[in-house]
Amino acid sequence: MQDNDAPSLQECLSHVYDKETKATLLKHAVRLDRYDCIRVLIAAGSDPFLRLNGVNAVMCAIHQNDIKALPFLVDQQLPADVVSEKPVSRAWYDDRKPADAALFIAAGLANVEAVNVLLEFGASPIACFFYDKLIDESFDARCSALVAACLAPSRRPAADNELADAEAVVQALVNAGANVNSRCSTGLTPLHCAVESGLLEAVVLLVEAGADVNAQRGTYDGLTPLMRAAHLKSDLGLSAVTALLSVGADIDLTDRFGRTALDHAVHTNNLPVAECLLQQGANPNGYGALSIPLYSATSIGNHAMVILLLKWGVHLTGKIALSRGTVFDVALRVNNFELVSVFLVAGFDHARAYKVVCENIDAIYSKVPVGMTDLLSLDDRIRLQHLQKLHGELSQPQTLKQLCRVAIRRYVLSPRQLRDLPLLSALQSFLSLDDL
């Protein structure tokens, strides 16, 4: 296809009525930089937003950074199905232009130059479109160009330069007046998406531009950006948590299930982020006295996380909602006798532990007639052996170290408070939980 083919192309198109064929020809014209042919095809009704094999003509131009082709492609009426599958309720986007849709695509592909050109062309940074229709079918949501830009690195593997491009696109859209608190149809704000994508400069930029740093996802869970950051592993999670806390994120805010960012870090086994949150002042007990983080760590057998929480003064004796007991009961219920020993060494009341162990032993014996323990299942026999061993240990006098720890924990909630007590450094080390 050559530009001097435009007259013959125009004549041929008078006999072409299939929209897929016209869209295919338009994509080829864009890929070959045939601008006269692009004009002819647009005039003949070719749809630059119709995706074939996942790509449309506008995406081709943006991928190629063909800034010259973009004005030809967007200077026409916007196809209705780009924005809505229900033409009967289209009033909310009647003022949207093809340039707005192209800006949405350019933002979602993190093309800085295309975004700047389209903004100069008059594209609106606040228009919303269906992400799955214009960019990626795997994400079914309606959102703004700013959300699309913040999502860009998380939708595909991104190199460092692509992250920088996404940061620049966010900057351009914010400068152009994009709504920094506009939510997508799944309830996420641009800040949620920037956190998940690792756009740390954009996190600070969005908050400085007025984004709500404690915005909760407008769906059933109510996750905040900090909670989403707590799910991120490696250095990205630490950096995102630090960035959010530096701009005022509420470290102990809860979601709709009463879980804090710390609880999310514990539940996802994100030890570095959990330690960072505790160092920044997170309540180790989570929401009130429910001890949710310790319950989560105990129920999944996360030994390292349990030790971390104990070092920061988590409560051992409070009953946990819906679990019908303390974390000691939970550890017994899941047969984690290693954690049972940890809780005892950390200062769990031995008299109470003795009572619970006796109740568990009685519960196993009640399953069979007296003197017929050989009828127990293999799992019950193994559990009974552990419980009887524990029963014997609890029947022995407590060590001085255990008694001191029980007394100290009544007054000390964290390692910092332990260091503040008028004790010799050697005694502080003796009473600390570092050797659990």
Sequence and secondary structure as in RCSB ss.txt:
>XXXX:A:sequence
MQDNDAPSLQECLSHVYDKETKATLLKHAVRLDRYDCIRVLIAAGSDPFLRLNGVNAVMCAIHQNDIKALPFLVD
QQLPADVVSEKPVSRAWYDDRKPADAALFIAAGLANVEAVNVLLEFGASPIACFFYDKLIDESFDARCSALVAAC
LAPSRRPAADNELADAEAVVQALVNAGANVNSRCSTGLTPLHCAVESGLLEAVVLLVEAGADVNAQRGTYDGLTP
LMRAAHLKSDLGLSAVTALLSVGADIDLTDRFGRTALDHAVHTNNLPVAECLLQQGANPNGYGALSIPLYSATSI
GNHAMVILLLKWGVHLTGKIALSRGTVFDVALRVNNFELVSVFLVAGFDHARAYKVVCENIDAIYSKVPVGMTDL
LSLDDRIRLQHLQKLHGELSQPQTLKQLCRVAIRRYVLSPRQLRDLPLLSALQSFLSLDDL
>XXXX:A:secstr
  GGGHHHHHHHHTT   HHHHHHHHHHHHHTT HHHHHHHHHTT  TT  BTTB HHHHHHHTT TTHHHHHHS
S   GGGT S GGG GGGTT  HHHHHHHHHHHTT HHHHHHHHHHT  TT EEEHHHHT TT   EEEHHHHHH
HHHHHS   HHHHHHHHHHHHHHHHTT  TT   TTS  HHHHHHHHT HHHHHHHHHTT  TT   TTTT   H
HHHHHT  HHHHHHHHHHHHHTT  TT   TTS  HHHHHHHTT HHHHHHHHHTT  TT STTS HHHHHHHHT
T HHHHHHHHHTT  SSS BTTTTB HHHHHHHTT HHHHHHHHHTT  HHHHHHHHHHHHHHHHTTS TT GGG
S HHHHHHHHHHHHHHHHHTS   HHHHHHHHHHTT  SHHHHHHSS  HHHHHHHSSTT 
